[in-house]
Amino acid sequence: MKLLKFPWLVLINILKCMDTVDLIKLSSTNRRLREKFTSKINPGGIHVDFYPTSASIKIGEFCISFDRHASAYAIPIGNQTIGPVTINAYCLFRNENKSWKTVVEDVHTPCLTLAQYCKTIFPKAELESFCFITEWSDEQYELEESTRQLLASWSQIFNKF
Amino acid sequence: MSVEPEVPIVQVEEVRENPVLYKIISSDNHVFTISEHAVKLSKTLWDLITNLGLTAENALDNPIPVENVNGKNMETIVQFCERHKYDEEEPEYTNYIREFVLPEWDRQLLSIDNEELFQLILATNYLDIQKLMDYCCRVIGDMAKDKTPEELRIIYGIPTDAEDDALERSASDSPGPSG
């Protein structure tokens, strides 16, 4: 099967039937596919949450949580490359592939990198919320310099923060 | 004591058993019979029937030639339309990713090899059958589940950017009709 041989409208229809995570992976396979087709899809709003020891991004129905702490209930699904980010992923709910978690030290940079990537490949997707909590109980934290720079560049692009 | 109404009650099933039938001829000259309710799922065929002025009386005497669809695909399409002819109309989809479950009967019907599925989609697109198009697209979309980008490239026959560029270059280098 040659996906790119389908008429434009049919291919758009196919992409609209895909899960967001598959769409993100598919968009990384070919520039033409990304520019002419996946960029026309709106998988739903983007939500980014930053906490002191975790960060999460939700796009459409798909959510990835970056956490410093492991969870006993998560099911390992191995290394996953999603856009510019490769993670050792865990699935949070059995029989569905829409909520992932990964345990990493720097939780904010990959989350923001992925958010930026999603906004680039899905220009129609709105950044619907950005929650940034710098205090957690009595614990405070500061962003790493690399994350600060990424955040600064991102805010210039989207003028949101 | 209740009074029974004297209005005759027509059972829905009775109506269903006496449908208006139309004949369709595929590109390879196979003849199919399809009911009016089923043929209405195809906007192209229904427009054709309306424009030709076919009625219950003359429908079977005037087969409709469909030159872009072969017998194999037409058989699948007729089966699908007959199966879904009494389905309720579905609401318009939003711009977002579509969430719907493909019924098992339809999944079985569409369990065909990729090339056949490709041809069926082109036929469905030509005949403008939205529901079958959605179901075919769901089957193709589901092939992406749990795959890596490299696996997706193989399943969907997606060239690399370098291959795309090479194709583009060779197309621009080749002489045009006058050259």
Interface residues (C-beta under 8 A of the other chain):
Chain A: M1 K2 L3 L4 K5 F6 P7 L9 V10 N13 I14 L15 K16 C17 M18 D19 T20 D22 L23 K25 L26 S28 T29 N30 R31 R32 L33 I41 N42 P43 G44 G60 E61 T81 N97 K124
Chain B: Y93 N95 Y96 I97 R98 E99 N114 E115 L117 F118 I121 L122 N125 M133 D134 C137 R138 I140 G141 D142 A144 K145 D146 K147 T148 P149 L152 R153 I155 Y156 G157 I158 P159 T160 D161 D164
